[in-house]
Amino acid sequence: MTKKSMAPLASPKKALVRNGLPQGTLGPVADMEHHLPSNWWETLFNAVYLKTDGDVVENTDLTRNEIDFVLKATGMPKESRVLDLCCGQGRHTLELARRGFANLTGLDRSHYLVRLARRRAKKESLPPVFREGDARKQRFPANSFDAVILMGNSFGYFEQSEDDMRVLTNVQQWLSNGGQLFLDLADGDWLRNHYEKRSWEWIDKNQFVCRERTLATDGARLISREVVVDSEKGVIADQFYAERLYSREEIADLLRASGFEQIRFHGDYITDSERNQDLGMMAKRIFVSAMVKRKPVVSGKTKVSKIPVTVLLGDPSLPDSVKMGGHFNPEDLKTVSLLKEALSGLKDYEFSFQDNHAVMLDALKREPPAYVMNLCDEGYENDAFRELHVPAYLEMLNLPYTGAGPSCLGLCYDKGLVRSIAMDMGVHVPLETFVSADNVAGSIPATYPSLLKPVTGDSSIGITERAVVHTQEEAVDYLQWLRGEFPGRGILVQEYLTGPEYTVGLIGNPGFGYNVLPVLEVDYSGLPDTLPPILTHSSKWDPDSPYWTEIKYKEAVIPPEVQREMTNSSIQLFERLGCRDYARFDFRCDAKGTPKLLEANPNPGWCWDGKFNLMAEFAGYSYREMLGMMLSAFFRRCEEDESLKAASA
């Protein structure tokens, strides 16, 4: 987010990888521009970045001086609603909070840095809210902020200058009338003539970084390369990145074109650092502020209309074979009540609810809603096999709705098909045998212990404490029980995994980026030794079961390479399976610690005490905010769909 940012190795060669880090370098590179990834800024900003740039971005005195500069230039009061755009690990946001600013939001693309910012805020009991998102595509309501700061030289990363303007246009819309933008960026004119072509420096007692720089062919960007070397481990990073060089005149023109007025430059800012060596893009910076001035509405007060959303739910008056006792319980009704209460707090929307399946289809056709929030994961008439029928009907009516489409839901309902696709993609999966419904053979090929479960079904249906089998006799016995309870369904005989169990949650869509929620771990430590540590049907539906009372859920503490593997696999599966807006992916490790996919969950449970909301809570989001993020992902997708339709018309 500042002078030097981490980016992947972009080369025709394939980098060697050890413990998730590239080993070796490309050697001499004649044309650095050729090796520059167009989206280098999407790469996870990690601990190495904080070390290479630590002399500036982890410098407390420098941060305080910069905030002093901002407050003197803008005069913004402590009551201001402030957005720290491209906030990184939140150093400026947290400094404002320490000075009494209470209404603070930080936004950054880096999952790693946002999580670090949240942990630091929590440690100091500070109030800022930190979010992940792309500044070009983020949705904030108009007039959300009184001030936006864009600090740390985090402007000008994109390949096209049009994307920079898109960011500024968004900021102009988010600001209230009279609101200010304070922008900190490299002095482009000065850097063109004074950048260091090559340098190296020790960043601690064990690591040093070598840098080389060159101007792009058009002279508009400064391209840089960093090779980070550990004295014991060797090369741990070799990456390329770039930043657009704006002169004062160019940035002023861009601000005016984005709708800003009263553009003021606040003198040069010469950066000091703890190491006082290569400062790169941070050496000499421009501090500029601009204001939003909107013409008053002459025709009197205008009423901002809310977005109407119809929420589809399961029918509490009908049987439901998945729920305990085969029907809605008081706990289920409480869940719906808490949902409605949380949605009522989303002030930009006006919600209506439809849970009467006897009239639902006719009502949707007779009075088509503008937008639909499809939370009917019970399925049409509470039949899980007809969950896909609801979005299929919405498709027929051309109604925009949240979540996955019918093909995705149908595909993911069959765990065996998902496993086959995942395996073809190179995602680790358990060893598995499929036993068809009409297979009456007396023996079952398997490696013991194994886990038996129906190939189709939600909410761990068909999984009991007897589902883990250790002998062929136990397997045959449980197979017969499953066939009696679920006639006509195929059965999976799956490798029983004994390692920790994790869940990855994603909110977003392809092309817009993802909010990756903190990984959840299932804590089986309180479960009696006599029971196998698995998530049974009773763990979700029977309050009297030890599976309900003794199993806990916690934020996972796992090696970075394991988390990275599960996250990357989840994103690839999200896109390959056709998930939309939000999804959940469950993994369990084998005895060697390799995470293997258990299942993919498009339209996962949305309830207040479910895994998805627990992961959101780990990230510092409330239940209301989680639901709002799901809707935001949906509306961003809708806007893109409308743009594509208009372009093709």
C-alpha positions in Angstrom: 0.0 0.0 0.0 3.0 2.3 0.1 6.3 2.8 -1.6 7.1 -0.9 -2.2 4.3 -3.5 -2.4 4.4 -7.3 -2.7 3.5 -8.9 -6.0 3.8 -12.3 -7.5 6.6 -13.5 -9.7 5.5 -12.9 -13.3 7.6 -14.9 -15.7 7.4 -17.5 -18.4 9.4 -19.6 -16.0 7.6 -21.4 -13.1 8.9 -20.4 -9.7 10.0 -23.1 -7.3 7.9 -22.9 -4.2 8.8 -24.0 -0.7 6.5 -23.3 2.3 4.5 -21.1 0.1 7.4 -18.8 -0.8 9.2 -18.5 -4.2 12.7 -19.9 -4.2 15.3 -18.6 -6.6 15.1 -15.6 -8.9 14.8 -14.9 -12.6 18.3 -13.5 -12.6 19.1 -10.5 -14.8 16.0 -9.1 -16.5 16.4 -6.9 -19.6 12.8 -5.7 -19.7 11.1 -5.3 -16.3 7.9 -4.0 -17.9 7.5 -7.4 -19.6 7.5 -9.2 -16.2 5.1 -6.8 -14.5 1.7 -8.4 -13.7 -1.2 -6.2 -14.7 -2.9 -6.8 -11.3 0.2 -7.0 -9.1 -1.6 -5.0 -6.4 -4.1 -7.9 -5.8 -1.4 -10.0 -4.2 -1.6 -10.6 -0.5 0.5 -8.0 1.4 2.2 -10.1 4.0 4.8 -10.1 6.7 7.6 -9.7 4.3 6.1 -6.5 3.0 5.8 -5.1 6.5 9.5 -5.8 6.9 10.8 -4.4 3.6 8.7 -1.2 4.2 8.8 -1.3 8.0 11.0 1.7 8.2 8.1 3.8 7.0 4.8 1.8 7.4 5.6 0.6 10.9 7.1 3.9 12.0 5.0 5.3 14.9 6.6 8.8 14.8 6.1 9.1 11.1 2.5 8.1 11.3 1.8 10.7 14.0 3.5 13.4 12.0 1.4 12.5 8.9 -1.8 12.7 10.9 -0.7 16.0 12.4 -0.3 17.2 8.8 -3.7 15.9 7.8 -5.5 17.6 10.7 -3.8 20.9 10.2 -4.6 20.9 6.5 -8.2 19.8 6.7 -9.3 21.0 10.1 -11.8 18.1 10.3 -13.5 17.8 13.8 -13.5 14.6 15.8 -17.2 14.1 15.0 -16.3 13.6 11.3 -17.2 10.3 9.6 -13.8 9.3 8.2 -12.9 6.7 5.6 -9.3 5.6 5.4 -9.1 4.3 1.9 -6.4 1.8 1.2 -5.8 1.7 4.9 -3.3 -1.2 5.0 -2.7 -2.4 8.5 -4.7 0.7 9.8 -1.9 2.8 11.1 -3.6 6.1 10.2 -7.0 4.9 11.2 -5.8 3.8 14.6 -3.9 7.0 15.2 -7.1 9.0 14.6 -8.9 6.7 17.0 -6.3 7.4 19.7 -7.0 11.1 19.2 -10.7 10.7 19.9 -12.2 10.1 16.4 -15.0 7.6 16.9 -16.6 7.2 13.5 -13.8 5.5 11.5 -13.9 3.0 8.6 -10.8 1.5 7.0 -11.0 -0.2 3.6 -8.2 -2.2 1.9 -7.8 -4.9 -0.7 -5.4 -7.0 1.4 -6.9 -9.7 3.6 -3.7 -10.0 5.5 -3.4 -6.3 6.4 -7.1 -5.9 7.2 -6.9 -8.8 9.7 -3.8 -7.3 11.3 -5.6 -3.9 11.6 -8.6 -5.6 13.3 -6.3 -7.4 15.8 -4.5 -4.2 16.6 -7.8 -2.3 17.1 -9.1 -5.0 19.3 -5.9 -5.1 21.4 -6.3 -1.4 22.1 -10.1 -1.5 22.4 -10.4 1.1 19.6 -13.6 1.6 17.6 -12.6 1.6 13.9 -14.4 -0.8 11.5 -12.1 -2.4 8.9 -13.4 -3.9 5.7 -11.9 -5.7 2.7 -12.7 -4.4 -0.8 -11.6 -2.9 -4.1 -11.9 0.9 -4.1 -13.2 0.8 -7.7 -16.1 -1.5 -6.9 -16.9 -0.8 -3.3 -20.5 0.2 -2.5 -21.0 2.9 0.1 -24.2 4.9 0.1 -24.0 8.5 -1.1 -23.0 11.0 1.6 -21.5 8.3 3.9 -18.4 10.2 4.9 -17.3 13.7 5.8 -13.7 13.0 5.0 -11.7 10.4 3.0 -8.0 10.1 3.5 -5.9 8.1 1.0 -2.5 7.9 2.6 0.8 6.0 2.4 1.3 6.6 -1.4 -1.4 4.1 -2.2 -2.7 5.8 -5.3 -1.8 5.0 -8.9 -1.4 1.3 -8.8 -3.7 0.4 -11.7 -2.5 -0.3 -15.2 -5.0 2.2 -16.7 -5.4 5.8 -15.4 -9.2 5.4 -16.0 -9.2 3.1 -12.9 -7.6 5.9 -10.8 -10.4 8.2 -12.0 -13.0 5.6 -11.1 -11.7 5.5 -7.5 -11.8 9.3 -7.3 -15.3 9.4 -8.7 -16.5 6.8 -6.1 -14.9 8.9 -3.4 -16.7 12.0 -4.6 -20.0 10.2 -4.4 -19.3 8.8 -0.9 -18.5 12.2 0.5 -21.1 14.6 1.9 -21.6 18.1 0.6 -18.5 20.0 1.8 -16.7 16.8 2.5 -12.9 16.6 1.9 -10.5 14.2 0.3 -6.9 14.3 1.5 -4.5 12.5 -0.9 -0.9 11.6 -0.4 1.0 10.5 -3.5 4.5 10.5 -5.0 5.8 13.6 -6.6 5.9 12.3 -10.2 7.9 15.0 -11.7 10.6 14.7 -9.1 10.8 10.9 -9.2 11.2 10.8 -13.0 14.6 12.5 -12.5 15.7 11.3 -9.1 14.7 7.6 -8.7 17.4 5.2 -7.7 18.1 2.7 -10.5 19.6 0.1 -8.1 20.0 -0.2 -4.4 20.2 -2.7 -1.6 19.8 -2.5 2.2 19.7 -4.7 5.3 16.1 -4.8 6.7 17.1 -6.7 9.8 20.0 -8.9 11.0 19.1 -11.7 8.7 17.4 -10.3 5.6 18.3 -7.8 2.9 16.5 -6.5 -0.1 17.9 -5.6 -3.6 15.9 -3.2 -5.7 16.0 -2.0 -9.3 13.8 0.5 -11.1 13.1 1.8 -14.6 10.5 4.0 -16.3 7.8 2.4 -18.4 8.0 2.8 -22.1 5.5 5.7 -22.1 7.2 7.3 -19.1 4.0 7.3 -17.1 4.9 4.7 -14.5 7.9 3.7 -12.4 8.4 0.0 -12.5 10.3 -1.6 -9.6 11.6 -5.0 -8.7 12.5 -6.4 -5.3 14.5 -9.4 -4.5 14.3 -10.2 -0.8 17.1 -12.5 0.6 17.4 -14.4 3.9 20.9 -15.2 5.0 19.9 -18.7 5.9 16.9 -19.5 3.7 18.1 -17.8 0.5 15.7 -15.8 -1.8 12.3 -15.6 -0.3 10.7 -13.1 -2.7 11.2 -11.8 -6.3 8.5 -9.5 -7.4 7.6 -6.6 -9.7 5.3 -3.7 -9.1 4.6 -0.2 -10.5 3.1 3.2 -9.7 1.8 5.9 -11.9 3.7 9.2 -11.7 1.4 12.2 -11.4 2.5 15.8 -11.6 0.7 18.4 -9.6 -1.1 19.6 -12.8 -2.1 16.1 -13.8 -3.5 15.1 -10.4 -5.4 18.5 -10.2 -6.9 17.8 -13.6 -7.9 14.3 -12.5 -9.6 15.6 -9.3 -11.5 18.3 -11.3 -12.6 15.7 -13.8 -13.9 13.5 -10.9 -16.1 16.4 -9.6 -13.9 17.9 -6.9 -13.4 21.6 -6.2 -11.1 23.8 -4.1 -8.0 21.8 -4.9 -5.1 22.8 -2.6 -1.5 21.6 -2.4 0.0 21.6 1.0 3.7 21.8 0.2 6.2 19.0 -0.2 6.6 16.2 2.4 10.0 14.8 2.8 9.9 11.4 4.4 12.2 10.3 7.2 12.7 6.7 8.3 14.4 4.6 10.9 16.8 3.1 8.4 17.2 6.3 6.4 18.2 4.4 3.3 16.3 3.7 0.1 12.8 5.4 0.4 11.7 4.7 -3.1 8.3 6.1 -4.0 8.0 7.6 -0.5 11.1 9.9 -0.7 9.2 13.0 -1.8 5.5 13.3 -1.8 2.6 15.6 -2.7 -0.1 16.2 -0.1 -3.3 17.6 -1.8 -6.8 18.2 -0.5 -10.0 18.7 -2.5 -13.6 19.4 -1.6 -17.1 18.3 -2.8 -19.5 21.1 -3.4 -23.0 20.2 -4.6 -25.6 22.6 -5.7 -28.5 22.8 -3.3 -31.9 21.3 -4.3 -34.2 24.2 -5.0 -37.4 22.1 -5.2 -37.4 21.4 -1.5 -36.6 18.3 0.4 -36.1 15.1 -1.6 -36.9 11.7 -0.2 -34.3 9.0 -0.9 -36.2 5.9 -1.7 -35.1 2.6 -0.2 -34.3 -0.4 -2.3 -37.2 -2.9 -2.1 -36.2 -6.5 -1.4 -38.5 -9.5 -1.0 -37.0 -12.2 1.2 -38.0 -15.8 0.4 -38.0 -18.3 3.4 -39.0 -21.8 4.2 -42.6 -22.5 5.1 -43.1 -22.9 8.9 -46.6 -24.4 8.4 -45.3 -27.4 6.3 -43.3 -30.5 7.4 -39.6 -30.4 7.1 -37.8 -33.8 7.2 -34.4 -32.2 7.9 -35.4 -30.5 11.1 -35.7 -32.2 14.5 -39.1 -33.9 14.7 -39.8 -33.2 11.1 -41.1 -29.7 11.5 -40.2 -26.1 12.4 -39.3 -25.7 16.1 -39.3 -22.7 18.5 -35.6 -22.4 17.8 -36.3 -22.1 14.0 -38.9 -19.4 14.6 -36.5 -17.5 16.8 -33.9 -17.7 14.0 -36.3 -16.1 11.5 -37.2 -13.4 14.1 -33.6 -12.5 14.6 -33.1 -12.4 10.8 -35.9 -9.9 10.4 -34.5 -7.8 13.3 -31.0 -7.7 11.7 -32.4 -6.9 8.3 -34.4 -4.0 9.7 -31.1 -2.4 10.7 -30.1 -2.1 7.0 -31.4 1.4 6.4 -30.9 1.5 2.6 -33.4 -1.4 2.1 -37.1 -2.0 2.6 -37.8 -5.7 3.2 -40.9 -7.8 2.7 -41.1 -11.5 3.5 -42.7 -14.5 1.8 -42.8 -17.8 3.5 -46.2 -19.2 2.5 -45.4 -21.6 -0.3 -49.0 -22.3 -1.1 -49.2 -18.8 -2.7 -45.5 -17.9 -3.2 -45.2 -18.8 -6.9 -48.4 -17.1 -7.8 -47.5 -14.0 -5.8 -44.1 -13.7 -7.4 -45.6 -13.9 -10.9 -48.6 -11.6 -10.1 -46.6 -8.9 -8.4 -42.9 -9.4 -9.4 -40.6 -7.9 -6.8 -37.7 -5.6 -7.8 -35.1 -7.8 -6.0 -35.2 -11.1 -4.2 -33.1 -12.3 -1.3 -33.4 -16.0 -1.6 -33.0 -17.5 1.8 -35.2 -20.5 1.1 -32.5 -23.1 1.6 -35.1 -25.5 2.9 -36.3 -25.9 -0.7 -39.7 -25.3 -2.2 -42.3 -26.7 0.1 -39.4 -27.5 2.5 -38.2 -30.3 0.2 -34.4 -30.1 0.0 -34.4 -31.8 -3.4 -36.4 -28.8 -4.6 -34.1 -26.1 -3.3 -33.0 -25.4 -6.9 -36.6 -25.0 -8.0 -36.9 -21.7 -6.3 -34.1 -19.9 -8.2 -35.2 -21.8 -11.4 -38.6 -20.2 -11.1 -37.0 -16.8 -10.4 -35.0 -17.2 -13.6 -38.1 -17.9 -15.6 -39.6 -14.7 -14.3 -36.4 -12.8 -15.0 -36.2 -11.7 -11.3 -32.7 -10.8 -9.9 -32.0 -12.8 -6.7 -29.2 -13.4 -4.3 -27.0 -16.5 -4.2 -26.4 -19.4 -6.5 -28.4 -20.4 -9.6 -30.3 -23.7 -10.1 -27.4 -25.4 -11.9 -25.0 -24.7 -9.2 -27.3 -25.8 -6.4 -28.2 -29.0 -8.3 -24.5 -29.8 -8.9 -23.4 -29.1 -5.4 -26.2 -31.2 -3.9 -24.3 -34.3 -5.2 -21.2 -34.5 -3.0 -19.7 -37.1 -5.4 -19.9 -34.9 -8.4 -18.3 -32.0 -6.5 -15.5 -34.3 -5.4 -14.9 -35.4 -9.0 -14.7 -31.8 -10.2 -12.4 -30.8 -7.3 -10.1 -33.7 -8.0 -9.9 -32.8 -11.7 -8.9 -29.3 -10.6 -6.1 -30.5 -8.4 -7.8 -29.9 -5.1 -7.1 -32.5 -2.5 -10.1 -34.8 -1.8 -10.6 -37.9 0.5 -10.4 -41.4 -0.9 -13.9 -42.4 -1.7 -16.2 -45.2 -3.1 -19.6 -44.6 -4.4 -22.2 -47.3 -3.8 -25.3 -46.8 -6.0 -28.8 -47.3 -4.6 -29.3 -50.5 -6.5 -26.0 -52.1 -5.5 -26.9 -55.1 -3.3 -23.4 -56.6 -3.1 -22.5 -58.0 0.3 -19.0 -56.4 0.4 -18.0 -52.7 0.3 -14.6 -51.7 -1.0 -13.1 -49.3 1.5 -10.1 -48.5 3.7 -11.0 -48.6 7.4 -11.9 -46.6 9.3 -14.4 -45.0 6.8 -17.3 -42.6 7.0 -20.6 -43.5 5.3 -23.1 -40.8 4.3 -25.7 -40.2 1.6 -24.3 -38.7 -1.6 -27.1 -36.1 -1.6 -28.4 -34.1 1.4 -27.9 -31.1 3.6 -27.3 -30.4 7.3 -25.4 -33.7 7.8 -28.5 -35.7 7.2 -27.7 -39.4 7.5 -24.6 -38.9 9.6 -24.8 -40.3 13.1 -22.3 -41.5 15.7 -22.4 -44.8 13.9 -21.4 -43.3 10.5 -17.7 -44.0 11.3 -17.1 -47.7 10.6 -14.1 -49.8 11.4 -14.9 -53.2 9.8 -16.8 -54.5 6.8 -19.5 -55.8 9.1 -20.1 -52.3 10.6 -20.0 -50.8 7.1 -22.7 -53.2 5.8 -24.9 -52.7 8.8 -24.8 -48.9 8.5 -25.2 -49.1 4.7 -28.5 -51.1 5.3 -29.7 -48.5 7.8 -29.0 -45.6 5.4 -30.9 -47.4 2.6 -33.9 -47.9 5.0 -33.9 -44.2 6.0 -33.1 -42.8 2.6 -34.3 -45.1 -0.1 -33.1 -44.5 -3.6 -30.1 -42.5 -2.6 -26.5 -43.4 -3.4 -24.0 -43.8 -0.5 -20.5 -42.5 -0.2 -17.9 -44.6 1.6 -15.2 -42.1 2.4 -11.8 -42.1 3.9 -12.2 -41.1 7.6 -10.0 -38.0 8.1 -8.5 -37.6 11.6 -7.0 -34.2 11.4 -8.5 -30.8 12.3 -11.6 -29.6 10.4 -11.9 -26.2 8.9 -14.4 -24.0 7.1 -13.6 -21.2 4.6 -16.2 -18.5 3.9 -16.3 -16.2 0.9 -18.4 -13.2 0.1 -18.1 -11.7 -3.4 -18.0 -12.6 -7.0 -15.5 -13.3 -9.8 -14.2 -10.0 -11.2 -15.1 -8.1 -8.0 -12.8 -9.8 -5.5 -13.7 -11.7 -2.4 -14.0 -10.9 1.3 -12.4 -14.0 2.7 -13.7 -14.5 6.2 -11.4 -15.8 9.0 -11.1 -19.6 8.8 -13.2 -21.5 11.3 -12.1 -24.6 13.1 -14.4 -27.2 14.7 -13.3 -27.9 18.3 -14.1 -31.5 19.2 -12.0 -31.4 22.4 -15.0 -31.5 24.7 -16.7 -34.5 23.0 -16.6 -37.8 25.0 -13.9 -40.2 23.7 -16.7 -42.8 23.1 -18.1 -40.6 20.2 -16.3 -40.1 16.9 -15.4 -36.4 16.3 -17.6 -35.6 13.4 -20.4 -33.2 12.7 -23.5 -35.4 12.9 -27.1 -34.4 12.1 -27.8 -34.1 15.9 -24.9 -31.5 16.1 -27.2 -29.1 14.2 -30.6 -30.1 15.3 -30.7 -31.8 18.7 -30.1 -29.5 21.7 -29.9 -32.6 24.1 -27.2 -34.3 22.2 -23.5 -34.1 23.3 -22.8 -33.3 19.7 -24.8 -30.1 20.2 -23.6 -29.2 23.7 -19.9 -30.2 23.5 -18.8 -29.2 20.0 -17.5 -25.7 19.8 -16.3 -23.4 17.0 -13.3 -21.2 17.1 -11.1 -19.0 14.8 -8.5 -21.3 13.4 -4.8 -20.8 14.1 -3.1 -22.6 11.2 0.1 -22.4 9.2 0.0 -19.8 6.5 0.6 -22.3 3.7 -2.4 -24.4 4.8 -4.7 -21.4 5.0 -3.4 -20.2 1.6 -4.1 -23.6 0.0 -7.6 -23.8 1.4 -8.4 -20.2 0.4 -7.1 -20.6 -3.2 -9.0 -23.9 -3.6 -12.2 -22.3 -2.3 -12.0 -19.4 -4.7 -11.2 -21.8 -7.7 -14.2 -24.0 -6.7 -16.5 -21.0 -6.2 -15.9 -19.9 -9.8 -15.8 -23.4 -11.3 -19.0 -24.5 -9.6 -20.8 -21.3 -10.5 -21.4 -20.0 -6.9 -22.5 -16.4 -6.5 -22.4 -13.8 -3.8 -21.5 -16.0 -0.9 -20.5 -19.6 -0.3 -18.8 -21.9 2.3 -16.3 -24.7 1.8 -15.5 -27.4 4.4 -12.2 -29.1 4.7 -10.6 -31.7 7.0 -7.0 -32.6 7.2 -5.6 -36.2 7.0 -3.1 -37.5 9.5 -0.3 -35.8 7.6 -2.0 -32.4 7.8 -3.1 -32.1 4.2 -6.5 -30.4 4.0 -9.0 -32.3 1.9 -12.3 -30.9 0.6 -15.4 -32.3 2.3 -18.1 -30.4 0.5 -19.0 -27.1 -1.2 -22.0 -25.1 0.2 -23.5 -22.6 -2.2 -26.2 -20.6 -0.3 -24.9 -21.8 3.1 -26.9 -21.4 6.2 -27.6 -17.7 7.0 -28.8 -18.1 10.6 -27.3 -16.0 13.4 -25.6 -19.0 15.1 -24.4 -20.8 12.0 -20.8 -21.2 10.8 -21.0 -18.4 8.3 -22.0 -15.8 10.8 -19.5 -17.1 13.3 -16.7 -16.5 10.8 -18.1 -13.0 10.1 -17.9 -12.4 13.9 -14.3 -13.5 13.9 -13.7 -10.7 11.4 -15.5 -8.1 13.6 -18.7 -8.0 11.6 -22.2 -8.0 13.3 -24.9 -10.3 12.0 -26.5 -7.3 10.3 -23.3 -6.3 8.6 -22.8 -9.9 7.3 -26.3 -9.8 5.7 -25.5 -6.4 4.3 -22.3 -7.7 2.7 -24.2 -10.5 1.1 -26.6 -8.0 -0.4 -23.8 -5.6 -1.5 -22.1 -8.5 -3.4 -25.4 -9.2 -5.0 -26.1 -5.6 -6.1 -22.5 -5.2 -7.4 -23.2 -8.2 -9.6 -26.5 -6.8 -10.7 -25.0 -3.5 -11.7 -22.4 -5.4 -13.8 -25.1 -7.5 -15.4 -27.1 -4.4 -16.3 -24.0 -2.7 -17.8 -23.3 -5.8 -20.0 -26.9 -5.9 -21.2 -26.7 -2.2 -22.0 -23.4 -2.6 -23.9 -24.8 -5.5 -26.0 -28.1 -3.7 -26.8 
